[in-house]
């Protein structure tokens, strides 16, 4: 058996199909008819939903953040409605019918986070980097009409990344890679951006302002 080429991409999932074939996958995307599976060597395989028996994302060298229990979650109630903001894991809706999507790409794993939300994780110094595709879904761009939304990453209390999305750049998702070697506490913050105009009374409203974090994961 030949060892995997060093140039191959890392394995994040094991795909078991209806013919009992086990495929090692570097990436798995939802499509309109099923799944698009990319192997570590770069081959792309299309499957219908009924042809997939199991997607195994069990922990190894890679862990998706939705699989890590947060040590704290903090929310601010919207100033314009009585609904409490929520964090959605892996899907846009609570029933699991609408997948996460950015720039026309579907994500099988990830998070949808409303503005004025903070999430903190205990990484215990076990990981070396954080990766994600960050942006505002086309479904949420209208929520930026009253002002931008900001995404920040703090490692042990120190800010290491800050991205602000407004209506002009909202559709341009960004790929991020953050070193987290020896980091104990990882905090993700999504917030509104206060306007410098004193007459602007709506910039801090968080209704409809959301950030999508596609394939957000930490690697050992």
N, CA and C atoms as a LAMMPS dump frame, in Angstrom:
ITEM: TIMESTEP
0
ITEM: NUMBER OF ATOMS
660
ITEM: BOX BOUNDS ff ff ff
-5.0000000000000000e+02 5.0000000000000000e+02
-5.0000000000000000e+02 5.0000000000000000e+02
-5.0000000000000000e+02 5.0000000000000000e+02
ITEM: ATOMS id mol type element x y z
1 1 1 N 0.85 -1.186 0
2 1 2 C 0 0 0
3 1 3 C 0.885 1.235 0
4 2 1 N 0.645 2.131 -0.968
5 2 2 C 1.462 3.338 -1.06
6 2 3 C 0.97 4.378 -0.068
7 3 1 N 1.872 5.005 0.641
8 3 2 C 1.519 6.044 1.604
9 3 3 C 0.99 7.261 0.866
10 4 1 N 0.091 8.038 1.494
11 4 2 C -0.448 9.239 0.854
12 4 3 C 0.669 10.211 0.495
13 5 1 N 0.539 10.835 -0.664
14 5 2 C 1.488 11.842 -1.111
15 5 3 C 1.505 13 -0.118
16 6 1 N 2.692 13.521 0.172
17 6 2 C 2.815 14.613 1.143
18 6 3 C 2.104 15.873 0.688
19 7 1 N 1.9 15.992 -0.637
20 7 2 C 1.251 17.187 -1.174
21 7 3 C -0.272 17.101 -1.129
22 8 1 N -0.801 15.951 -0.755
23 8 2 C -2.254 15.793 -0.698
24 8 3 C -2.847 16.659 0.408
25 9 1 N -4.103 17.013 0.216
26 9 2 C -4.824 17.797 1.22
27 9 3 C -5.225 16.908 2.4
28 10 1 N -5.439 17.507 3.577
29 10 2 C -5.788 16.705 4.762
30 10 3 C -7.16 16.059 4.647
31 11 1 N -7.34 14.943 5.308
32 11 2 C -8.614 14.227 5.336
33 11 3 C -9.482 14.814 6.444
34 12 1 N -10.722 15.197 6.12
35 12 2 C -11.621 15.74 7.135
36 12 3 C -12.836 14.848 7.366
37 13 1 N -13.043 13.879 6.473
38 13 2 C -14.273 13.092 6.571
39 13 3 C -14.093 11.75 5.87
40 14 1 N -14.813 10.729 6.379
41 14 2 C -14.88 9.433 5.725
42 14 3 C -16.298 9.253 5.192
43 15 1 N -16.406 8.985 3.908
44 15 2 C -17.708 8.873 3.243
45 15 3 C -17.995 7.412 2.934
46 16 1 N -19.107 6.914 3.468
47 16 2 C -19.53 5.54 3.195
48 16 3 C -20.733 5.589 2.271
49 17 1 N -20.618 4.961 1.083
50 17 2 C -21.74 4.993 0.145
51 17 3 C -22.556 3.708 0.209
52 18 1 N -23.632 3.654 -0.561
53 18 2 C -24.578 2.537 -0.513
54 18 3 C -24 1.246 -1.075
55 19 1 N -22.832 1.349 -1.739
56 19 2 C -22.174 0.157 -2.272
57 19 3 C -21.055 -0.314 -1.347
58 20 1 N -21.065 0.207 -0.098
59 20 2 C -20.084 -0.093 0.955
60 20 3 C -18.675 0.388 0.61
61 21 1 N -18.566 1.33 -0.324
62 21 2 C -17.272 1.935 -0.608
63 21 3 C -16.975 2.999 0.444
64 22 1 N -15.747 3.012 0.953
65 22 2 C -15.323 4.019 1.913
66 22 3 C -14.369 4.974 1.214
67 23 1 N -14.767 6.246 1.131
68 23 2 C -13.98 7.266 0.438
69 23 3 C -13.47 8.282 1.454
70 24 1 N -12.17 8.522 1.438
71 24 2 C -11.582 9.552 2.295
72 24 3 C -11.741 10.895 1.597
73 25 1 N -12.277 11.884 2.323
74 25 2 C -12.618 13.164 1.701
75 25 3 C -11.864 14.323 2.339
76 26 1 N -11.414 15.235 1.47
77 26 2 C -10.826 16.496 1.935
78 26 3 C -11.91 17.549 2.121
79 27 1 N -12.973 17.447 1.325
80 27 2 C -14.063 18.423 1.41
81 27 3 C -15.357 17.767 0.952
82 28 1 N -16.459 18.142 1.604
83 28 2 C -17.785 17.652 1.224
84 28 3 C -18.72 18.847 1.124
85 29 1 N -19.335 19.02 -0.039
86 29 2 C -20.258 20.132 -0.256
87 29 3 C -21.653 19.604 -0.578
88 30 1 N -22.666 20.292 -0.064
89 30 2 C -24.038 19.983 -0.433
90 30 3 C -24.323 20.547 -1.823
91 31 1 N -25.053 19.797 -2.623
92 31 2 C -25.51 20.271 -3.927
93 31 3 C -27.029 20.146 -3.977
94 32 1 N -27.624 20.544 -5.083
95 32 2 C -29.077 20.462 -5.206
96 32 3 C -29.571 19.014 -5.208
97 33 1 N -28.727 18.103 -5.663
98 33 2 C -29.158 16.704 -5.771
99 33 3 C -28.496 15.775 -4.765
100 34 1 N -27.455 16.266 -4.071
101 34 2 C -26.764 15.383 -3.14
102 34 3 C -25.501 15.996 -2.577
103 35 1 N -24.352 15.377 -2.884
104 35 2 C -23.082 15.822 -2.331
105 35 3 C -21.997 15.816 -3.397
106 36 1 N -21.082 16.765 -3.276
107 36 2 C -19.868 16.786 -4.083
108 36 3 C -18.7 16.518 -3.14
109 37 1 N -18.022 15.4 -3.364
110 37 2 C -16.936 14.963 -2.485
111 37 3 C -15.605 15.169 -3.194
112 38 1 N -14.689 15.852 -2.524
113 38 2 C -13.335 16.05 -3.066
114 38 3 C -12.359 15.215 -2.254
115 39 1 N -11.578 14.385 -2.919
116 39 2 C -10.614 13.534 -2.238
117 39 3 C -9.34 14.333 -1.924
118 40 1 N -8.488 13.828 -1.041
119 40 2 C -7.232 14.519 -0.737
120 40 3 C -6.355 14.742 -1.967
121 41 1 N -6.489 13.88 -2.979
122 41 2 C -5.689 14.015 -4.191
123 41 3 C -6.287 15.007 -5.185
124 42 1 N -7.523 15.492 -4.903
125 42 2 C -8.144 16.483 -5.771
126 42 3 C -9.244 15.963 -6.681
127 43 1 N -9.494 14.655 -6.654
128 43 2 C -10.587 14.1 -7.467
129 43 3 C -11.93 14.556 -6.899
130 44 1 N -12.903 14.83 -7.764
131 44 2 C -14.219 15.314 -7.333
132 44 3 C -15.276 14.29 -7.746
133 45 1 N -16.027 13.803 -6.759
134 45 2 C -17.02 12.76 -6.97
135 45 3 C -18.401 13.28 -6.615
136 46 1 N -19.373 13.045 -7.486
137 46 2 C -20.749 13.475 -7.241
138 46 3 C -21.587 12.296 -6.767
139 47 1 N -22.388 12.537 -5.709
140 47 2 C -23.266 11.507 -5.161
141 47 3 C -24.681 12.053 -5.026
142 48 1 N -25.667 11.2 -5.267
143 48 2 C -27.042 11.547 -4.927
144 48 3 C -27.22 11.34 -3.423
145 49 1 N -28.193 12.027 -2.83
146 49 2 C -28.395 11.932 -1.382
147 49 3 C -28.634 10.501 -0.927
148 50 1 N -29.392 9.753 -1.723
149 50 2 C -29.726 8.388 -1.323
150 50 3 C -28.541 7.429 -1.433
151 51 1 N -27.454 7.876 -2.089
152 51 2 C -26.279 7.012 -2.244
153 51 3 C -25.281 7.155 -1.089
154 52 1 N -25.522 8.108 -0.197
155 52 2 C -24.629 8.303 0.944
156 52 3 C -25.239 7.659 2.187
157 53 1 N -24.499 6.738 2.795
158 53 2 C -24.963 6.057 4.005
159 53 3 C -24.527 6.82 5.243
160 54 1 N -23.27 7.324 5.239
161 54 2 C -22.757 7.989 6.433
162 54 3 C -21.615 8.936 6.074
163 55 1 N -21.586 10.076 6.77
164 55 2 C -20.467 11.012 6.701
165 55 3 C -19.841 11.036 8.093
166 56 1 N -18.636 10.531 8.201
167 56 2 C -17.981 10.392 9.502
168 56 3 C -16.986 11.527 9.712
169 57 1 N -17.371 12.485 10.574
170 57 2 C -16.499 13.606 10.913
171 57 3 C -15.892 13.418 12.309
172 58 1 N -15.739 12.171 12.732
173 58 2 C -15.23 11.923 14.076
174 58 3 C -13.87 12.58 14.267
175 59 1 N -13.593 12.964 15.491
176 59 2 C -12.412 13.758 15.791
177 59 3 C -11.107 13.021 15.508
178 60 1 N -10.164 13.764 15.012
179 60 2 C -8.821 13.279 14.768
180 60 3 C -7.92 14.491 14.792
181 61 1 N -7.253 14.732 13.683
182 61 2 C -6.392 15.903 13.599
183 61 3 C -7.188 17.167 13.294
184 62 1 N -8.454 17.015 12.986
185 62 2 C -9.307 18.151 12.641
186 62 3 C -10.611 18.071 13.418
187 63 1 N -11.056 19.2 13.959
188 63 2 C -12.33 19.258 14.684
189 63 3 C -13.109 20.476 14.216
190 64 1 N -14.357 20.263 13.809
191 64 2 C -15.227 21.375 13.45
192 64 3 C -15.755 22.026 14.724
193 65 1 N -15.803 23.353 14.739
194 65 2 C -16.232 24.046 15.947
195 65 3 C -17.631 23.651 16.412
196 66 1 N -18.582 23.36 15.509
197 66 2 C -19.888 22.908 15.99
198 66 3 C -19.824 21.625 16.834
199 67 1 N -18.695 20.889 16.747
200 67 2 C -18.544 19.666 17.535
201 67 3 C -17.873 19.919 18.885
202 68 1 N -17.411 21.15 19.11
203 68 2 C -16.8 21.5 20.39
204 68 3 C -17.829 22.227 21.252
205 69 1 N -18.014 21.824 22.491
206 69 2 C -18.962 22.545 23.355
207 69 3 C -18.384 23.896 23.778
208 70 1 N -19.081 25 23.536
209 70 2 C -18.575 26.299 23.985
210 70 3 C -18.621 26.408 25.502
211 71 1 N -17.672 27.135 26.082
212 71 2 C -17.68 27.335 27.531
213 71 3 C -18.591 28.495 27.904
214 72 1 N -18.9 29.36 26.931
215 72 2 C -19.833 30.458 27.204
216 72 3 C -20.428 30.97 25.899
217 73 1 N -21.668 31.422 25.986
218 73 2 C -22.37 32.065 24.876
219 73 3 C -23.1 33.283 25.431
220 74 1 N -22.874 34.434 24.828
221 74 2 C -23.522 35.652 25.289
222 74 3 C -24.257 36.317 24.127
223 75 1 N -25.474 36.78 24.404
224 75 2 C -26.287 37.418 23.382
225 75 3 C -26.814 38.75 23.899
226 76 1 N -27.022 39.685 22.987
227 76 2 C -27.761 40.917 23.284
228 76 3 C -29.108 40.821 22.599
229 77 1 N -30.165 41.196 23.305
230 77 2 C -31.469 41.209 22.666
231 77 3 C -31.521 42.31 21.607
232 78 1 N -32.16 42.053 20.469
233 78 2 C -32.275 43.087 19.45
234 78 3 C -32.984 44.327 19.984
235 79 1 N -32.587 45.476 19.463
236 79 2 C -33.218 46.717 19.892
237 79 3 C -34.513 46.978 19.129
238 80 1 N -34.755 46.188 18.077
239 80 2 C -35.924 46.455 17.252
240 80 3 C -36.999 45.382 17.352
241 81 1 N -36.663 44.207 17.922
242 81 2 C -37.664 43.142 18.074
243 81 3 C -37.448 42.489 19.427
244 82 1 N -38.358 41.615 19.803
245 82 2 C -38.241 40.902 21.076
246 82 3 C -37.573 39.545 20.914
247 83 1 N -37.213 39.185 19.67
248 83 2 C -36.6 37.878 19.429
249 83 3 C -35.139 37.878 19.871
250 84 1 N -34.711 36.803 20.514
251 84 2 C -33.327 36.673 20.95
252 84 3 C -32.48 36.107 19.814
253 85 1 N -31.334 36.706 19.517
254 85 2 C -30.453 36.167 18.47
255 85 3 C -30.034 34.746 18.782
256 86 1 N -29.724 33.99 17.757
257 86 2 C -29.372 32.591 17.926
258 86 3 C -28.106 32.264 17.156
259 87 1 N -27.475 31.181 17.552
260 87 2 C -26.38 30.593 16.794
261 87 3 C -26.92 29.332 16.148
262 88 1 N -26.758 29.22 14.835
263 88 2 C -27.188 28.017 14.138
264 88 3 C -25.958 27.208 13.761
265 89 1 N -25.977 25.914 14.066
266 89 2 C -24.866 25.043 13.734
267 89 3 C -25.211 24.17 12.534
268 90 1 N -24.381 24.243 11.506
269 90 2 C -24.452 23.401 10.304
270 90 3 C -25.627 23.706 9.372
271 91 1 N -26.67 24.348 9.826
272 91 2 C -27.815 24.694 8.98
273 91 3 C -28.301 26.103 9.312
274 92 1 N -29.024 26.718 8.369
275 92 2 C -29.552 28.064 8.592
276 92 3 C -30.783 28.057 9.485
277 93 1 N -31.528 26.948 9.475
278 93 2 C -32.802 26.907 10.189
279 93 3 C -32.794 25.792 11.221
280 94 1 N -33.684 25.889 12.193
281 94 2 C -33.727 24.925 13.288
282 94 3 C -34.212 23.547 12.842
283 95 1 N -34.904 23.475 11.717
284 95 2 C -35.419 22.19 11.241
285 95 3 C -34.404 21.45 10.377
286 96 1 N -33.271 22.085 10.057
287 96 2 C -32.238 21.427 9.266
288 96 3 C -32.581 21.272 7.803
289 97 1 N -33.343 22.215 7.256
290 97 2 C -33.77 22.12 5.865
291 97 3 C -32.996 23.048 4.929
292 98 1 N -32.405 24.116 5.463
293 98 2 C -31.733 25.113 4.633
294 98 3 C -30.237 25.114 4.95
295 99 1 N -29.388 24.694 4.009
296 99 2 C -27.945 24.611 4.293
297 99 3 C -27.284 25.982 4.326
298 100 1 N -26.125 26.039 4.948
299 100 2 C -25.312 27.253 4.933
300 100 3 C -24.768 27.465 3.521
301 101 1 N -24.674 28.756 3.126
302 101 2 C -24.228 29.039 1.761
303 101 3 C -23.511 30.378 1.699
304 102 1 N -22.397 30.403 0.965
305 102 2 C -21.643 31.635 0.712
306 102 3 C -21.116 31.602 -0.715
307 103 1 N -21.26 32.696 -1.439
308 103 2 C -20.731 32.804 -2.806
309 103 3 C -21.161 31.63 -3.688
310 104 1 N -22.391 31.166 -3.506
311 104 2 C -22.894 30.069 -4.326
312 104 3 C -22.415 28.698 -3.904
313 105 1 N -21.647 28.628 -2.823
314 105 2 C -21.116 27.352 -2.344
315 105 3 C -21.863 26.922 -1.088
316 106 1 N -22.271 25.65 -1.052
317 106 2 C -22.948 25.11 0.12
318 106 3 C -21.929 24.519 1.095
319 107 1 N -22.228 24.627 2.397
320 107 2 C -21.345 24.087 3.426
321 107 3 C -22.102 23.079 4.275
322 108 1 N -21.521 21.897 4.397
323 108 2 C -22.118 20.857 5.217
324 108 3 C -21.875 21.116 6.704
325 109 1 N -20.785 21.827 7.026
326 109 2 C -20.448 22.152 8.402
327 109 3 C -20.203 23.659 8.519
328 110 1 N -20.508 24.211 9.683
329 110 2 C -20.273 25.638 9.894
330 110 3 C -21.246 26.231 10.895
331 111 1 N -21.301 27.564 10.915
332 111 2 C -22.131 28.274 11.883
333 111 3 C -22.734 29.521 11.24
334 112 1 N -23.925 29.873 11.694
335 112 2 C -24.576 31.134 11.35
336 112 3 C -24.757 31.892 12.659
337 113 1 N -24.133 33.071 12.764
338 113 2 C -24.104 33.791 14.034
339 113 3 C -24.714 35.178 13.862
340 114 1 N -25.707 35.504 14.686
341 114 2 C -26.339 36.813 14.66
342 114 3 C -25.433 37.844 15.326
343 115 1 N -25.613 39.098 14.924
344 115 2 C -24.833 40.185 15.51
345 115 3 C -25.117 40.331 16.998
346 116 1 N -24.111 40.862 17.707
347 116 2 C -24.143 41.052 19.162
348 116 3 C -24.176 39.718 19.893
349 117 1 N -23.306 38.829 19.417
350 117 2 C -23.154 37.495 20
351 117 3 C -21.676 37.211 20.234
352 118 1 N -21.362 36.593 21.364
353 118 2 C -20.002 36.171 21.671
354 118 3 C -20.018 34.69 22.037
355 119 1 N -19.072 33.944 21.458
356 119 2 C -18.949 32.518 21.736
357 119 3 C -17.503 32.242 22.127
358 120 1 N -17.306 31.521 23.224
359 120 2 C -15.942 31.236 23.671
360 120 3 C -15.73 29.735 23.793
361 121 1 N -14.548 29.286 23.33
362 121 2 C -14.186 27.868 23.376
363 121 3 C -12.89 27.689 24.16
364 122 1 N -12.769 26.542 24.822
365 122 2 C -11.542 26.168 25.502
366 122 3 C -10.778 25.196 24.594
367 123 1 N -9.717 25.675 23.955
368 123 2 C -8.937 24.835 23.043
369 123 3 C -7.883 24.019 23.78
370 124 1 N -7.62 24.355 25.022
371 124 2 C -6.685 23.618 25.88
372 124 3 C -5.282 23.534 25.282
373 125 1 N -4.949 24.471 24.382
374 125 2 C -3.617 24.493 23.783
375 125 3 C -3.323 23.324 22.871
376 126 1 N -4.373 22.636 22.367
377 126 2 C -4.177 21.394 21.615
378 126 3 C -4.11 21.599 20.103
379 127 1 N -4.396 22.789 19.604
380 127 2 C -4.514 22.976 18.163
381 127 3 C -3.491 23.99 17.65
382 128 1 N -3.22 23.918 16.331
383 128 2 C -2.205 24.806 15.759
384 128 3 C -2.787 25.895 14.872
385 129 1 N -3.971 25.671 14.282
386 129 2 C -4.558 26.721 13.453
387 129 3 C -6.071 26.579 13.324
388 130 1 N -6.689 27.727 13.055
389 130 2 C -8.132 27.808 12.823
390 130 3 C -8.348 28.202 11.371
391 131 1 N -9.274 27.532 10.707
392 131 2 C -9.583 27.848 9.313
393 131 3 C -11.089 28.012 9.135
394 132 1 N -11.478 28.888 8.213
395 132 2 C -12.902 29.093 7.919
396 132 3 C -13.056 29.937 6.671
397 133 1 N -14.249 29.87 6.091
398 133 2 C -14.679 30.796 5.051
399 133 3 C -15.698 31.713 5.715
400 134 1 N -15.427 33.014 5.73
401 134 2 C -16.231 33.974 6.484
402 134 3 C -16.911 34.95 5.524
403 135 1 N -18.196 35.189 5.751
404 135 2 C -18.892 36.151 4.905
405 135 3 C -20.338 36.334 5.308
406 136 1 N -21.04 37.109 4.508
407 136 2 C -22.465 37.351 4.691
408 136 3 C -23.199 36.688 3.531
409 137 1 N -24.102 35.793 3.831
410 137 2 C -24.866 35.11 2.791
411 137 3 C -25.709 36.107 2.006
412 138 1 N -25.948 35.789 0.739
413 138 2 C -26.805 36.639 -0.092
414 138 3 C -28.19 36.795 0.526
415 139 1 N -28.599 35.817 1.334
416 139 2 C -29.902 35.885 1.989
417 139 3 C -29.93 36.919 3.105
418 140 1 N -28.735 37.354 3.561
419 140 2 C -28.654 38.25 4.714
420 140 3 C -28.144 39.654 4.375
421 141 1 N -27.833 39.901 3.107
422 141 2 C -27.278 41.205 2.724
423 141 3 C -28.239 42.34 3.043
424 142 1 N -29.534 42.105 2.897
425 142 2 C -30.528 43.159 3.17
426 142 3 C -30.437 43.645 4.61
427 143 1 N -29.985 42.785 5.519
428 143 2 C -29.872 43.167 6.922
429 143 3 C -28.814 44.221 7.172
430 144 1 N -27.938 44.466 6.179
431 144 2 C -26.872 45.456 6.33
432 144 3 C -27.305 46.851 5.891
433 145 1 N -28.56 47.003 5.527
434 145 2 C -29.053 48.304 5.081
435 145 3 C -28.919 49.365 6.171
436 146 1 N -29.004 48.937 7.421
437 146 2 C -28.902 49.879 8.544
438 146 3 C -27.484 50.012 9.098
439 147 1 N -26.516 49.367 8.452
440 147 2 C -25.145 49.471 8.923
441 147 3 C -24.399 48.153 8.824
442 148 1 N -23.055 48.207 8.941
443 148 2 C -22.223 47.013 8.78
444 148 3 C -22.336 46.037 9.946
445 149 1 N -21.751 44.867 9.727
446 149 2 C -21.601 43.861 10.774
447 149 3 C -20.118 43.495 10.832
448 150 1 N -19.625 43.242 12.035
449 150 2 C -18.195 42.988 12.224
450 150 3 C -17.966 41.618 12.856
451 151 1 N -16.932 40.926 12.366
452 151 2 C -16.537 39.629 12.918
453 151 3 C -15.126 39.75 13.481
454 152 1 N -14.942 39.327 14.738
455 152 2 C -13.641 39.42 15.401
456 152 3 C -13.274 38.08 16.038
457 153 1 N -11.966 37.803 16.07
458 153 2 C -11.438 36.608 16.715
459 153 3 C -10.441 37.039 17.776
460 154 1 N -10.634 36.52 19.01
461 154 2 C -9.714 36.795 20.103
462 154 3 C -9.084 35.486 20.567
463 155 1 N -7.762 35.494 20.721
464 155 2 C -7.037 34.345 21.256
465 155 3 C -6.443 34.736 22.603
466 156 1 N -6.915 34.083 23.646
467 156 2 C -6.493 34.405 25.021
468 156 3 C -6.611 35.904 25.302
469 157 1 N -7.722 36.479 24.844
470 157 2 C -8.027 37.878 25.112
471 157 3 C -7.419 38.87 24.143
472 158 1 N -6.568 38.426 23.231
473 158 2 C -5.926 39.325 22.272
474 158 3 C -6.588 39.204 20.906
475 159 1 N -6.986 40.344 20.33
476 159 2 C -7.614 40.314 19.012
477 159 3 C -6.584 39.977 17.943
478 160 1 N -6.9 38.944 17.138
479 160 2 C -5.984 38.513 16.088
480 160 3 C -6.581 38.674 14.692
481 161 1 N -7.889 38.931 14.617
482 161 2 C -8.531 39.111 13.313
483 161 3 C -9.8 39.938 13.469
484 162 1 N -10.007 40.858 12.529
485 162 2 C -11.232 41.66 12.507
486 162 3 C -11.624 41.911 11.055
487 163 1 N -12.865 41.581 10.716
488 163 2 C -13.381 41.793 9.363
489 163 3 C -14.729 42.493 9.467
490 164 1 N -14.909 43.552 8.698
491 164 2 C -16.181 44.272 8.679
492 164 3 C -16.833 44.121 7.306
493 165 1 N -18.105 43.749 7.308
494 165 2 C -18.854 43.581 6.068
495 165 3 C -19.95 44.643 5.989
496 166 1 N -20.01 45.345 4.856
497 166 2 C -21.111 46.265 4.602
498 166 3 C -21.788 45.84 3.305
499 167 1 N -22.733 46.632 2.822
500 167 2 C -23.481 46.239 1.626
501 167 3 C -22.596 46.182 0.375
502 168 1 N -21.483 46.895 0.367
503 168 2 C -20.618 46.924 -0.813
504 168 3 C -19.766 45.669 -0.927
505 169 1 N -19.269 45.155 0.194
506 169 2 C -18.365 44.001 0.122
507 169 3 C -18.963 42.729 0.718
508 170 1 N -20.243 42.755 1.046
509 170 2 C -20.861 41.633 1.77
510 170 3 C -20.767 40.315 1.011
511 171 1 N -20.814 40.363 -0.31
512 171 2 C -20.853 39.131 -1.082
513 171 3 C -19.466 38.545 -1.344
514 172 1 N -18.42 39.209 -0.868
515 172 2 C -17.062 38.71 -1.066
516 172 3 C -16.593 37.987 0.205
517 173 1 N -16.84 36.687 0.253
518 173 2 C -16.422 35.901 1.415
519 173 3 C -14.902 35.824 1.471
520 174 1 N -14.375 35.664 2.668
521 174 2 C -12.93 35.612 2.867
522 174 3 C -12.526 34.293 3.502
523 175 1 N -11.413 33.751 3.012
524 175 2 C -10.834 32.554 3.603
525 175 3 C -9.812 32.997 4.643
526 176 1 N -9.934 32.48 5.859
527 176 2 C -9.021 32.887 6.922
528 176 3 C -8.266 31.69 7.483
529 177 1 N -7.025 31.932 7.867
530 177 2 C -6.186 30.943 8.542
531 177 3 C -5.554 31.662 9.726
532 178 1 N -5.866 31.222 10.949
533 178 2 C -5.4 31.883 12.161
534 178 3 C -4.544 30.915 12.988
535 179 1 N -3.281 31.253 13.27
536 179 2 C -2.478 30.4 14.148
537 179 3 C -3.065 30.387 15.567
538 180 1 N -3.234 29.194 16.131
539 180 2 C -3.777 29.087 17.496
540 180 3 C -2.912 28.174 18.369
541 181 1 N -1.651 28.017 17.996
542 181 2 C -0.76 27.158 18.769
543 181 3 C -0.652 27.668 20.209
544 182 1 N -0.864 26.767 21.155
545 182 2 C -0.8 27.044 22.592
546 182 3 C -1.931 27.934 23.105
547 183 1 N -2.892 28.272 22.255
548 183 2 C -4.016 29.108 22.686
549 183 3 C -4.952 28.294 23.576
550 184 1 N -5.349 28.882 24.692
551 184 2 C -6.288 28.241 25.611
552 184 3 C -7.728 28.632 25.289
553 185 1 N -7.99 29.931 25.245
554 185 2 C -9.356 30.403 25.027
555 185 3 C -9.492 31.096 23.67
556 186 1 N -10.459 30.631 22.892
557 186 2 C -10.783 31.208 21.594
558 186 3 C -12.16 31.849 21.682
559 187 1 N -12.252 33.131 21.341
560 187 2 C -13.537 33.814 21.391
561 187 3 C -13.896 34.363 20.006
562 188 1 N -15.117 34.088 19.573
563 188 2 C -15.661 34.619 18.321
564 188 3 C -16.709 35.67 18.67
565 189 1 N -16.594 36.847 18.058
566 189 2 C -17.506 37.948 18.351
567 189 3 C -18.098 38.479 17.048
568 190 1 N -19.408 38.54 16.988
569 190 2 C -20.111 39.171 15.864
570 190 3 C -20.886 40.351 16.431
571 191 1 N -20.669 41.534 15.87
572 191 2 C -21.261 42.738 16.463
573 191 3 C -21.68 43.737 15.397
574 192 1 N -22.55 44.656 15.792
575 192 2 C -22.89 45.776 14.937
576 192 3 C -21.769 46.812 15.028
577 193 1 N -21.771 47.771 14.115
578 193 2 C -20.756 48.83 14.1
579 193 3 C -21.452 50.168 14.291
580 194 1 N -21.105 50.849 15.363
581 194 2 C -21.747 52.125 15.662
582 194 3 C -21.351 53.191 14.655
583 195 1 N -22.33 53.891 14.147
584 195 2 C -22.085 54.948 13.173
585 195 3 C -21.484 56.178 13.852
586 196 1 N -20.602 56.884 13.112
587 196 2 C -20.033 58.135 13.618
588 196 3 C -21.02 59.29 13.49
589 197 1 N -22.094 59.052 12.753
590 197 2 C -23.123 60.078 12.578
591 197 3 C -24.068 60.042 13.79
592 198 1 N -24.118 61.099 14.599
593 198 2 C -24.983 61.089 15.792
594 198 3 C -26.463 61.006 15.465
595 199 1 N -26.821 61.313 14.211
596 199 2 C -28.228 61.251 13.798
597 199 3 C -28.631 59.87 13.291
598 200 1 N -27.648 58.983 13.167
599 200 2 C -27.929 57.622 12.707
600 200 3 C -28.373 56.787 13.91
601 201 1 N -29.651 56.495 13.983
602 201 2 C -30.214 55.777 15.125
603 201 3 C -30.358 54.283 14.868
604 202 1 N -29.949 53.82 13.681
605 202 2 C -30.24 52.436 13.315
606 202 3 C -29 51.558 13.19
607 203 1 N -27.782 52.121 13.205
608 203 2 C -26.583 51.329 12.935
609 203 3 C -26.365 50.221 13.961
610 204 1 N -26.845 50.425 15.195
611 204 2 C -26.629 49.418 16.23
612 204 3 C -27.757 48.386 16.304
613 205 1 N -28.776 48.51 15.46
614 205 2 C -29.818 47.487 15.417
615 205 3 C -29.194 46.202 14.861
616 206 1 N -29.411 45.087 15.521
617 206 2 C -28.805 43.841 15.052
618 206 3 C -29.79 42.927 14.327
619 207 1 N -30.994 43.379 14.14
620 207 2 C -31.978 42.557 13.439
621 207 3 C -31.524 42.292 12.004
622 208 1 N -31.439 41.002 11.626
623 208 2 C -31.087 40.619 10.26
624 208 3 C -29.612 40.652 9.939
625 209 1 N -28.767 41.04 10.908
626 209 2 C -27.328 41.094 10.657
627 209 3 C -26.694 39.796 11.136
628 210 1 N -26.111 39.045 10.176
629 210 2 C -25.587 37.72 10.487
630 210 3 C -24.304 37.443 9.718
631 211 1 N -23.45 36.658 10.32
632 211 2 C -22.206 36.209 9.692
633 211 3 C -22.285 34.693 9.515
634 212 1 N -21.887 34.217 8.338
635 212 2 C -21.786 32.78 8.079
636 212 3 C -20.33 32.357 8.166
637 213 1 N -20.069 31.3 8.917
638 213 2 C -18.712 30.757 9.081
639 213 3 C -18.702 29.356 8.48
640 214 1 N -18.34 29.262 7.203
641 214 2 C -18.343 27.983 6.518
642 214 3 C -17.12 27.146 6.841
643 215 1 N -17.349 25.859 7.112
644 215 2 C -16.266 24.914 7.401
645 215 3 C -15.325 25.414 8.497
646 216 1 N -15.836 26.081 9.502
647 216 2 C -14.964 26.574 10.57
648 216 3 C -14.457 25.414 11.411
649 217 1 N -13.12 25.309 11.53
650 217 2 C -12.514 24.143 12.158
651 217 3 C -11.156 24.5 12.745
652 218 1 N -10.707 23.681 13.669
653 218 2 C -9.361 23.808 14.22
654 218 3 C -8.6 22.526 13.902
655 219 1 N -7.291 22.675 13.637
656 219 2 C -6.468 21.56 13.239
657 219 3 C -5.3 21.392 14.195
658 220 1 N -4.955 20.135 14.466
659 220 2 C -3.83 19.829 15.349
660 220 3 C -2.535 19.779 14.546
